[in-house]
Amino acid sequence: MKRQQALDKGLRWLALGLNETPLVCRPLERLKPHRQLHREDVTATGFEWQAVGDDPQFLLTRGLPLPGWQMLEVAIAHDQPSVAVKLYLNTGQGFNDAQSVYLSLKSGRICKRMFYVPKRLKALRLDPMEGRGRFTLTYLRIAWLSPRFARDRLAHRLVNMHYQWRNSAKNDVLPALKREARQAGCHWRALALGYYEATFERYTARHSYAEWLNKLRCLSSDQVKVSIDRLAHRPLISVVVPVYNPRIAWLRECLDSVLAQRYTHWQLCIADDASSDPEAHRVLADYARSDSRIRIAYRQKNGHICAASNSALELVEGEFIALLDHDDCLSPYALFHVAETLQRHPDAGLLYSDEDKLSESGKRFDPHFKPQWNPDLLLAQNYMAHLGVYRTEWVRAVGGFREGFEGSQDHDLALRVSGRLAAEQIVHIPRVLYHWRAGKGSTALDSSEKDYTAQAGLAAVRDYLASRVPAAEVSVGDYPNTYRVRWPLPERLPLVSLLIPTRDGVDILRPCVDAILEHTRYPRFEVLILDNQSRCNDTLDYMRDISNRDQRVRILRWDEPFNYSAINNFGALYARGDIIGLVNNDIEPINPDWLSEMVRQACRPEIGCVGAKLYYPNDTIQHAGVILGLGGVAGHSHKYFPRRHPGYFYRLHLAHNLSAVTGACLLMRKALFKEVGGLNEEHLAIAFNDVDLCLKVREAGYRNLWTPYAELYHHESVSRGEDDNPAKRARARAEQDYMRRTWRDVLDHDPAYNPNLTLAHEDFSLR
């Protein structure tokens, strides 16, 4: 009887894998809310559940899966920036992290991962979120997998996603795992699951930062001391702190964070801006008496933060100054890492670090992991912010802090100092060295709390551009404290040659060309349709008709095997424009100013390749720039994010520099295209030729740029098809190998990204 019951149970779970029947259907009959979950009125909120605490849980105790390989499939609609689910397995020792499955979700998609069910499973627990919020569990399925299928999927993922297995053949993975397991004295499955888990080990910045911090390795005091002793130069760093009526407990924490620095060659320069609270004076005086490195200026009249900062600046004796607000805190290692970085970059004039926020209760959250020097991003937002460290002579050379820019005085200072420095003198330290207090009324908690800061930032960007590009226009961006620069077009508008390779497929070519011709406001462009052996009569008729009807369209024949690079190089030879555009035949413009925006950027002498914001037809992001190293070579930023999503710290709505952009819609000056030798025909016939082009342009000394103000739809790979046969897969692997050989160091260290962020996924989650 028991054997028959087990067989029936196994067949029931097998059926889940065959007939797509979900484990949980509405109403949620078998999955029971356990804690911190309230049912919502869907008609009122649009969601079925509300998580009212930081640990919401569902339980499943009946109809559990049998031991063996299973596939978890989940989709959740939610009101949060990002969501990750966690599935816990209780085999008799309760629910614990050692027996759990973590899965970050992509908006609007069913996300999957395998896991292994051991014997004696007692219950399952599903944590649908890692914090408060509203959600609807739109799809949940746990499907049985045959061992053969599971092993194949495991090997496939390791070869494609794990750095250690990236160059392995799929059939070699399992034997290698078994050899390694024998040497380690463990079961191969445990070893394999560890590797497999590593491909999912990512944490959404807003939700699992605490877990990421727990795994972070810090240097010991002895290691720091040894490193400091080895420094050839130990500069004095003056920490500048303007103070005005602070919350006393937070002021003490701020000052204590300076006293706790592992690097002791510092000076603390405080200017009290006529605080009316006598307790603030007493605390400052006590600290000054306790340490001779602390100096205080007491202002007789309140002058606001710029005047107070300048008073503190007068006390500075250090070679460098570090800026600290009176309620924020420094990491104990902050000044050590500054000094250590200066050892490697002795000519640095401006340094900045990553940062996070500090809640009123002292909890760290919302880390900002920043790129290296990114001048266009600095015009769009003060991404540098904290911790900012400046060579003192440069701060004094620009006149210190300017009154009238209160609220964005740091942004104004960063713009003025960076404008006098070479790119290599601006150095990013990829560590969280500053904790920004997110108290009530603080811009750390809500950037819209202080509207005057946005206006001050707008004035700072305008002033910076006024002496450099007077015709540039600056306006506020889509989000608080963000800005848009509208660069001027030349008086004589350049002709733009849009190169569109195609073969047959009139059903996608026609809407692409017609939309460009009908919905592009920029007046001077030509369309070169590069016909690669079309045989379809409808396609040939359309090309003949459109070129006869519209003088802006020309047809060029390329009677050779498909080679994307060669076709576009051929088209560039016949392009009449000063600017060429690489455009896929499955592109459709959305906003009429798309080409004007891209031309504005491409005409800037310091800019190389310019990329656009591309959407799938379902209004999710297809392309928001290229991140090097993703998936081994390169991947698309923010892929599958909703169209209106702000992106990582508003990045989806800011023009900024990236190492590469997609050739699906790319503009650049024709002279520059020739200078770098065009696209690589020999080694990159199909893939990565756009990334290679961008890297050659960057190597030549130009900045590549992505703009969100040129929006188009992209029906990706419709015309060419996928890499779905052995020959195509071999070609794809050869192109990937070429990129790794040619650009290995560059691919592993993208300056437009942050080394603390994932290279396995396209969502800016933590590594």
C-alpha positions in Angstrom: 0.0 0.0 0.0 2.7 2.5 1.0 4.6 1.7 -2.2 1.5 2.3 -4.3 0.9 5.6 -2.4 4.5 6.7 -3.1 4.1 5.7 -6.8 0.9 7.7 -7.0 2.5 10.7 -5.4 5.5 10.5 -7.8 3.2 10.3 -10.8 1.3 13.3 -9.5 4.5 15.3 -9.4 5.6 13.9 -12.8 2.4 15.2 -14.2 3.3 18.7 -13.1 6.3 18.5 -15.4 4.3 17.4 -18.4 1.0 19.2 -18.4 2.0 22.6 -17.1 -0.5 22.4 -14.3 0.7 24.9 -11.6 1.3 23.7 -8.1 -0.7 26.7 -6.8 -3.8 28.0 -8.6 -6.2 30.7 -7.5 -7.5 30.5 -4.9 -4.3 29.5 -3.1 -5.7 26.2 -1.7 -2.5 24.4 -0.6 -0.1 27.3 0.1 -1.2 28.8 3.4 -0.2 32.3 4.7 1.8 31.8 7.9 3.1 35.2 9.1 3.3 38.9 8.2 0.8 38.5 5.3 -2.5 40.3 4.9 -5.0 39.7 2.1 -5.6 42.8 0.0 -8.7 44.1 -1.8 -7.5 43.6 -5.4 -9.9 46.1 -6.8 -8.6 48.8 -4.5 -4.8 48.1 -4.6 -4.3 45.9 -7.6 -2.5 43.2 -5.5 -3.7 40.2 -3.6 -1.3 40.3 -0.6 0.5 42.8 1.6 3.7 41.9 3.4 3.4 43.8 6.7 6.9 42.9 8.0 10.4 42.0 7.0 9.8 38.2 7.0 6.5 37.3 5.2 6.0 33.5 4.9 3.7 31.0 3.2 3.7 27.3 4.3 3.1 24.1 2.4 2.7 20.9 4.5 0.5 18.7 2.2 1.2 17.3 -1.2 4.9 17.7 -0.9 7.3 16.7 -3.7 9.2 13.4 -3.5 13.0 13.4 -3.1 15.0 14.2 -6.2 15.6 17.0 -8.6 12.9 19.7 -8.9 12.4 22.9 -10.8 11.1 26.0 -9.0 9.2 28.4 -11.3 7.9 31.7 -9.9 6.4 34.9 -11.2 5.3 37.7 -8.9 3.7 41.1 -9.6 4.8 43.6 -7.0 5.2 47.3 -6.1 8.9 47.1 -5.1 12.0 48.1 -7.1 13.0 44.4 -7.1 12.0 41.2 -5.4 13.6 37.9 -4.5 11.9 34.8 -3.2 13.3 32.1 -0.9 12.1 28.5 -0.6 13.0 26.7 2.6 13.0 22.9 3.0 12.3 21.4 6.4 13.6 17.8 6.7 13.3 17.5 10.4 15.7 20.2 11.6 13.4 23.1 11.1 13.7 25.8 8.4 17.3 27.1 8.0 19.4 28.9 5.4 21.5 25.7 4.8 18.4 24.1 3.2 17.0 27.0 1.2 16.7 28.1 -2.4 17.2 31.8 -3.4 15.8 33.3 -6.6 15.8 36.9 -7.7 12.9 37.7 -10.0 12.7 39.7 -13.2 9.6 41.8 -13.6 6.9 40.3 -15.8 8.8 36.9 -16.3 8.6 33.4 -14.9 12.0 32.8 -13.3 13.3 29.3 -12.7 16.0 27.4 -10.9 16.6 23.7 -10.0 17.0 22.4 -6.5 17.3 19.0 -4.9 14.8 17.6 -2.4 16.5 15.3 0.2 14.7 12.5 2.0 12.1 13.0 4.8 10.8 16.3 3.6 8.4 17.6 6.3 7.3 21.0 4.9 8.1 23.8 2.5 8.2 27.5 3.4 8.0 30.2 0.7 9.1 33.7 1.6 7.7 35.8 -1.3 9.6 39.1 -0.4 12.3 40.3 1.8 10.6 43.3 3.1 7.3 45.1 3.2 5.2 45.7 0.1 2.2 44.5 -1.9 2.3 41.6 -4.4 0.4 39.0 -6.3 1.8 35.5 -6.7 0.9 35.1 -10.4 2.6 31.8 -11.0 4.2 29.1 -8.9 5.1 25.6 -9.9 7.5 22.9 -8.6 8.1 20.3 -11.2 9.8 17.0 -11.0 12.9 16.5 -13.3 14.4 13.3 -14.5 18.0 12.9 -13.3 19.3 12.9 -16.9 17.5 16.2 -17.7 18.6 17.8 -14.4 22.3 16.9 -15.0 22.1 18.3 -18.5 20.6 21.6 -17.3 23.2 21.8 -14.5 26.1 21.4 -16.9 24.6 23.8 -19.4 24.3 26.5 -16.7 27.8 26.0 -15.3 29.3 26.3 -18.8 27.4 29.4 -19.5 27.3 31.2 -16.1 30.1 30.1 -13.9 33.6 31.6 -14.5 35.4 28.4 -13.5 33.5 26.3 -16.1 33.2 28.9 -18.9 35.7 27.3 -21.3 34.5 23.7 -20.6 32.5 21.5 -22.9 29.1 20.6 -21.4 29.8 16.8 -21.6 33.0 17.2 -19.5 31.3 18.9 -16.6 29.9 15.9 -14.8 33.0 13.7 -15.0 35.1 16.6 -13.8 32.7 17.2 -10.9 32.9 13.5 -9.9 36.7 13.6 -9.9 36.8 16.7 -7.8 34.2 15.3 -5.4 36.3 12.1 -4.9 39.4 14.2 -4.1 37.3 16.3 -1.7 35.7 13.2 -0.1 32.1 14.4 -0.8 29.2 13.5 -3.0 29.4 15.1 -6.5 25.9 16.4 -6.2 26.8 18.5 -3.1 29.7 20.0 -5.0 27.7 20.6 -8.1 24.9 22.3 -6.2 27.5 24.6 -4.6 28.7 25.7 -8.1 25.2 26.0 -9.3 24.2 28.1 -6.3 27.1 30.5 -7.1 25.4 31.4 -10.4 22.4 32.6 -8.4 24.3 34.3 -5.5 23.2 37.8 -6.1 21.4 40.2 -3.8 19.1 43.0 -4.7 20.7 46.1 -3.3 17.6 47.3 -1.5 16.6 44.0 0.1 19.6 41.7 0.9 22.4 44.2 1.5 22.6 43.1 5.2 23.3 39.5 4.1 25.9 40.7 1.6 27.6 42.7 4.4 27.7 39.7 6.6 29.8 37.8 4.0 32.1 40.8 3.4 35.7 40.1 4.5 37.4 43.0 6.3 41.1 43.5 7.0 42.2 42.9 10.5 43.8 45.7 12.6 47.2 44.0 12.2 46.8 43.8 8.4 45.8 47.5 8.3 48.8 48.5 10.4 51.2 46.5 8.3 49.8 48.2 5.1 50.1 51.7 6.6 53.7 51.0 7.7 54.5 50.2 4.1 53.1 53.4 2.7 55.8 55.5 1.2 53.8 58.6 1.8 51.2 59.1 4.5 49.4 62.4 3.7 47.6 64.4 6.4 43.8 64.2 5.6 41.7 67.0 7.0 38.1 65.9 7.6 35.8 69.0 7.1 32.5 69.0 9.1 30.1 72.0 9.1 27.8 71.8 12.1 24.5 73.4 12.8 22.0 72.3 15.5 22.5 68.6 14.9 20.8 65.8 16.7 23.3 65.3 19.5 23.4 61.5 19.4 24.1 61.6 15.7 26.8 64.3 16.1 28.6 62.0 18.6 28.4 59.1 16.2 29.8 61.2 13.5 32.7 62.4 15.5 33.3 59.0 17.0 33.6 57.6 13.4 36.5 59.9 12.8 38.2 59.0 16.1 37.8 55.3 15.1 39.8 55.6 11.9 42.4 52.9 11.4 44.5 55.5 9.6 45.5 58.0 12.3 47.2 60.7 10.3 44.1 62.9 10.2 42.8 66.3 11.3 39.2 67.1 12.1 38.2 70.6 11.1 34.8 71.6 12.5 32.9 74.9 11.9 29.9 75.5 14.1 27.5 77.7 12.2 26.2 79.6 15.2 24.1 76.7 16.5 21.4 77.8 18.9 21.6 74.6 20.9 24.1 75.0 23.8 24.5 71.2 24.0 26.1 71.2 20.6 28.8 73.6 21.8 29.4 71.5 24.9 29.8 68.3 22.9 32.2 70.0 20.4 34.3 71.5 23.2 34.5 68.1 25.0 35.7 66.4 21.8 38.3 69.1 21.1 39.7 68.8 24.7 40.0 65.0 24.2 42.1 65.0 21.0 44.5 67.6 19.8 43.8 66.7 16.2 40.3 68.3 16.5 40.0 72.0 15.7 36.8 74.1 15.9 35.8 77.4 14.5 32.7 79.0 16.2 30.9 81.3 13.8 29.1 84.2 15.3 26.5 84.5 12.6 24.7 81.7 10.8 25.8 81.7 7.1 24.5 78.2 6.0 26.5 75.3 4.8 28.8 76.9 2.2 30.0 79.6 4.5 30.4 77.2 7.4 32.4 74.8 5.2 34.7 77.6 4.1 35.3 78.5 7.8 36.2 74.9 8.4 38.4 75.0 5.3 40.4 77.8 6.9 41.5 75.4 9.6 42.8 72.8 7.2 46.4 71.9 7.3 46.2 68.6 5.4 47.2 67.8 1.9 43.7 66.5 1.3 40.3 67.3 2.6 37.5 64.8 3.1 33.9 66.1 3.4 31.6 64.8 6.1 28.2 66.0 7.2 27.5 66.4 10.9 25.0 63.4 11.2 26.8 61.0 8.8 29.5 58.4 9.6 32.7 57.2 8.0 33.7 53.6 7.8 36.6 52.9 10.2 38.6 52.0 7.1 37.7 55.1 5.1 40.9 57.2 5.5 43.1 54.1 5.3 41.7 53.2 1.9 42.1 56.8 0.7 45.7 56.8 1.8 46.3 53.4 0.2 44.7 54.5 -3.1 46.9 57.6 -3.1 49.9 55.3 -2.9 48.9 53.9 -6.3 47.6 57.2 -7.7 50.0 59.8 -6.3 48.8 62.5 -8.8 45.1 62.1 -7.9 43.3 65.4 -7.3 39.8 64.0 -6.5 38.8 60.7 -5.0 35.3 59.3 -4.3 34.0 56.1 -2.8 30.8 54.0 -2.8 28.3 54.8 -0.1 25.2 53.5 1.7 22.5 54.9 3.9 22.1 54.7 7.7 18.6 54.5 9.1 17.5 56.2 12.3 18.0 52.9 14.1 21.5 52.5 12.7 20.8 49.9 10.0 22.8 50.2 6.8 20.8 49.9 3.6 20.5 51.1 -0.1 24.2 51.0 -1.2 25.3 53.0 -4.2 28.0 51.2 -6.1 29.4 53.7 -8.6 31.3 53.7 -11.8 34.8 55.1 -12.4 35.1 58.7 -13.7 31.9 59.3 -15.8 31.7 63.0 -16.8 28.4 62.8 -18.5 26.8 61.1 -15.5 28.2 63.8 -13.3 26.3 66.4 -15.4 23.1 64.3 -15.0 23.4 63.8 -11.2 25.9 64.1 -8.4 26.8 60.4 -8.5 30.1 61.1 -6.7 28.6 62.6 -3.6 30.1 60.7 -0.6 32.9 60.1 0.3 34.4 63.0 -1.6 38.2 63.6 -1.0 39.9 66.6 -2.7 43.5 67.8 -2.9 43.4 70.9 -0.8 45.3 73.1 -3.3 42.6 72.5 -5.9 39.7 73.3 -3.5 41.4 76.6 -2.7 42.3 77.2 -6.3 38.6 77.2 -7.3 37.6 79.4 -4.3 36.3 76.8 -2.0 32.5 76.5 -1.6 30.3 79.0 -3.4 27.5 80.6 -1.4 24.3 80.5 -3.3 24.7 76.8 -4.2 23.6 75.5 -0.8 22.1 72.0 -1.0 24.2 71.1 -4.0 27.5 72.6 -2.9 29.2 69.2 -3.2 28.0 68.8 -6.8 29.2 72.3 -7.6 32.6 71.7 -6.1 33.0 68.3 -7.9 32.2 70.0 -11.2 34.6 72.9 -10.8 37.5 70.8 -9.5 37.0 67.9 -12.0 37.0 70.5 -14.8 40.7 71.3 -14.0 41.9 67.7 -13.7 42.8 65.1 -16.2 40.7 61.9 -16.3 43.4 59.9 -14.6 43.5 62.3 -11.7 39.9 61.4 -10.7 39.9 58.1 -8.9 37.0 55.9 -7.7 37.5 53.7 -4.6 35.1 50.8 -5.1 34.3 50.4 -1.4 31.5 51.6 0.9 33.4 54.2 3.0 30.5 56.6 3.9 27.2 56.0 5.6 24.7 58.7 4.8 22.1 59.3 7.5 18.6 58.9 6.3 16.7 60.8 9.0 13.3 62.4 8.6 13.5 65.3 6.3 16.8 64.2 4.8 17.5 63.9 1.1 19.1 60.5 1.9 15.6 59.3 2.8 13.7 61.1 0.0 15.5 63.3 -2.5 12.3 65.3 -3.0 12.4 66.4 0.6 14.5 69.5 -0.3 13.5 71.0 -3.6 16.1 73.8 -3.3 18.8 71.2 -3.7 17.6 70.3 -7.2 17.5 74.0 -8.1 21.0 74.5 -6.8 22.3 71.5 -8.7 20.6 72.8 -11.9 22.4 76.1 -11.4 25.7 74.3 -10.8 25.5 72.3 -14.0 24.4 75.4 -16.0 27.3 77.4 -14.6 29.8 74.7 -15.4 28.6 74.5 -19.1 28.3 78.3 -19.5 32.0 78.8 -20.0 32.5 75.6 -22.0 29.5 75.1 -24.3 27.4 78.3 -23.9 24.7 77.0 -26.3 24.0 73.9 -24.2 20.6 73.9 -22.4 20.1 72.3 -19.0 16.7 71.3 -17.5 15.6 69.3 -14.6 15.4 65.5 -15.2 12.6 63.0 -14.7 13.6 62.4 -11.1 14.7 64.7 -8.2 18.2 66.0 -8.4 18.7 64.8 -11.9 19.4 66.9 -15.0 19.2 66.8 -18.8 21.7 68.6 -21.0 20.5 69.4 -24.5 23.6 69.8 -26.5 23.6 72.2 -29.4 23.3 71.1 -33.0 25.8 72.6 -35.5 24.5 75.6 -37.5 24.8 73.5 -40.6 23.1 70.3 -39.8 25.2 67.2 -40.7 23.8 64.6 -43.1 23.2 61.3 -41.3 23.5 58.0 -43.3 21.4 55.2 -41.7 22.7 51.8 -42.8 20.1 49.1 -42.7 21.2 45.5 -43.6 18.4 43.2 -44.6 17.6 40.0 -46.4 13.9 39.4 -47.4 11.6 39.8 -44.4 9.5 42.7 -45.8 7.1 42.3 -42.9 9.7 43.7 -40.6 11.7 45.9 -43.0 8.6 47.9 -44.2 7.5 49.1 -40.7 11.1 49.9 -39.8 11.8 52.0 -42.9 8.4 53.6 -43.0 8.5 54.6 -39.4 12.0 56.2 -39.8 10.8 58.1 -42.8 7.5 59.2 -41.3 8.4 59.8 -37.6 11.8 61.3 -37.6 11.9 65.1 -37.0 15.6 65.5 -37.9 15.5 66.8 -41.5 18.9 65.7 -43.0 19.2 62.0 -43.2 19.4 59.3 -45.8 18.5 55.6 -45.6 20.8 53.0 -47.2 19.1 49.6 -47.4 21.9 47.1 -47.7 20.3 44.2 -49.5 22.0 40.9 -48.7 20.7 38.5 -51.4 17.0 39.1 -51.0 14.9 36.6 -53.1 11.4 37.4 -51.8 9.5 39.3 -54.6 7.5 41.3 -52.0 10.7 42.5 -50.4 12.3 43.4 -53.7 9.1 45.2 -54.8 9.0 47.2 -51.6 12.6 48.2 -51.8 12.2 49.3 -55.5 9.0 51.2 -54.6 10.3 53.0 -51.5 13.5 54.1 -53.3 11.5 55.5 -56.2 9.0 57.3 -53.9 11.4 58.8 -51.4 14.7 60.3 -52.5 16.2 59.8 -49.1 16.3 56.0 -49.7 18.9 54.2 -51.7 19.3 50.4 -52.2 22.8 48.9 -52.2 23.3 45.2 -53.2 25.6 43.0 -51.2 25.8 39.7 -53.0 28.0 37.8 -50.5 27.3 35.4 -47.5 25.8 37.2 -44.5 28.5 39.1 -42.6 27.1 41.9 -40.5 30.5 43.7 -40.2 31.3 43.4 -43.9 27.9 44.6 -45.0 28.0 47.7 -42.8 31.6 48.5 -43.8 30.5 48.2 -47.4 27.6 50.6 -46.7 29.9 53.1 -45.0 31.9 53.4 -48.2 28.8 54.7 -50.0 27.5 56.8 -47.2 27.3 60.5 -48.1 26.8 61.7 -44.5 29.3 63.0 -42.0 27.6 60.8 -39.4 26.7 57.1 -40.0 24.1 55.1 -38.1 24.1 51.4 -37.7 20.4 50.5 -37.6 18.9 47.0 -37.5 16.0 46.3 -39.9 13.7 45.5 -36.9 13.9 49.0 -35.3 10.9 51.4 -35.0 11.3 54.9 -33.6 9.0 56.0 -30.8 9.8 59.7 -30.2 10.3 61.9 -33.3 13.4 63.6 -31.8 15.3 60.3 -31.4 17.7 61.1 -34.2 18.2 64.8 -33.2 19.2 63.7 -29.7 21.7 61.2 -31.1 23.2 63.7 -33.5 23.5 66.2 -30.7 25.7 63.8 -28.8 27.6 62.4 -31.8 28.7 65.9 -32.9 30.5 66.5 -29.6 34.2 66.1 -30.4 34.9 64.1 -27.3 32.1 61.6 -27.9 32.5 58.4 -30.0 29.6 55.9 -30.3 26.1 57.0 -29.2 23.5 54.4 -28.3 19.7 54.6 -27.9 17.2 53.2 -25.4 15.5 50.2 -27.0 12.4 48.3 -25.9 10.9 45.0 -26.7 7.4 45.3 -28.1 5.9 44.5 -24.6 7.5 47.8 -23.3 10.3 46.1 -21.3 13.9 47.2 -21.7 15.9 45.4 -24.4 18.9 47.7 -24.3 20.1 50.5 -22.0 23.8 50.2 -22.8 26.3 47.4 -22.7 28.1 46.2 -19.6 31.4 44.4 -20.2 32.0 41.0 -18.7 28.3 40.1 -18.3 27.9 36.4 -19.3 31.6 36.3 -20.2 31.9 39.0 -22.8 29.1 41.6 -22.6 25.4 42.0 -21.8 22.6 44.5 -21.9 22.1 46.8 -18.9 18.7 46.6 -17.2 17.3 44.0 -19.6 13.6 43.2 -19.1 13.1 46.1 -16.7 9.7 47.9 -17.2 9.7 50.9 -19.5 9.1 53.4 -16.8 11.4 51.9 -14.2 13.9 54.4 -12.8 16.8 51.9 -13.1 19.8 51.7 -10.8 19.9 55.1 -9.1 17.8 56.6 -12.0 20.4 55.3 -14.5 17.6 54.5 -17.1 16.7 58.2 -17.3 20.2 59.7 -17.4 22.5 60.2 -20.3 25.9 58.8 -19.2 29.1 57.2 -20.5 29.3 53.5 -21.1 32.1 51.3 -22.5 29.8 50.1 -25.3 26.4 50.4 -26.8 24.5 48.1 -29.2 24.9 48.3 -33.0 21.1 47.8 -33.3 21.0 51.6 -33.2 24.3 53.3 -33.0 25.5 56.7 -34.3 29.1 58.0 -34.8 31.0 60.3 -37.0 32.1 58.7 -40.2 35.6 60.0 -39.9 35.9 58.2 -36.5 34.5 55.0 -38.0 37.3 55.1 -40.6 39.9 56.1 -38.0 39.3 52.9 -36.0 39.0 50.6 -39.1 35.2 50.1 -39.0 33.7 46.8 -38.0 35.8 43.6 -37.7 34.9 41.5 -40.7 37.4 38.7 -40.2 36.7 37.6 -36.6 33.3 39.1 -35.8 30.9 38.4 -38.6 27.8 38.2 -36.5 28.2 39.0 -32.8 30.1 41.4 -30.6 31.3 43.5 -33.6 29.5 46.5 -32.1 31.2 46.0 -28.7 34.6 45.6 -30.4 33.9 48.8 -32.4 33.1 50.7 -29.2 36.2 49.4 -27.4 38.4 50.5 -30.3 36.8 53.9 -30.2 37.4 54.1 -26.5 41.0 53.0 -26.9 41.4 55.8 -29.4 40.6 58.3 -26.6 36.8 59.0 -27.1 33.9 58.5 -24.7 31.0 56.4 -25.7 27.6 57.5 -24.5 24.1 56.1 -24.0 21.1 58.4 -24.0 17.5 57.6 -22.7 16.1 60.5 -24.9 16.3 58.4 -28.1 13.6 55.7 -27.7 12.9 52.9 -30.2 11.3 49.5 -30.4 13.6 46.6 -31.3 12.2 43.2 -32.5 15.5 41.5 -31.5 16.8 38.8 -33.8 13.6 38.4 -35.8 15.3 38.7 -39.1 18.5 36.7 -38.5 17.2 34.0 -36.2 18.8 32.5 -33.1 22.0 30.5 -32.7 20.1 27.2 -32.7 22.3 24.8 -34.7 25.8 23.4 -34.2 27.4 25.6 -36.9 25.9 28.8 -35.5 26.9 27.7 -31.9 30.4 27.0 -33.1 30.6 30.4 -34.8 29.2 32.1 -31.7 31.8 30.4 -29.5 34.6 31.4 -31.8 33.5 35.1 -31.7 33.3 34.9 -27.9 36.8 33.4 -27.7 38.1 36.2 -30.0 36.7 38.9 -27.7 38.1 37.2 -24.6 41.6 36.9 -26.2 41.6 40.5 -27.6 39.9 42.4 -24.7 40.4 40.1 -21.7 41.6 42.7 -19.2 39.0 45.3 -20.4 36.1 42.9 -20.3 37.0 41.9 -16.7 37.2 45.6 -15.5 34.5 47.7 -17.0 35.1 51.3 -15.8 31.4 52.1 -16.3 30.4 49.4 -13.9 31.3 48.5 -10.3 33.3 45.4 -9.3 30.9 44.8 -6.4 28.0 44.2 -8.9 27.1 40.9 -10.6 28.6 39.7 -13.9 26.0 36.9 -14.1 22.9 39.0 -14.5 21.8 42.2 -16.1 20.1 43.9 -13.2 22.8 45.7 -11.2 22.3 43.2 -8.3 25.2 42.5 -5.9 27.9 40.1 -6.7 
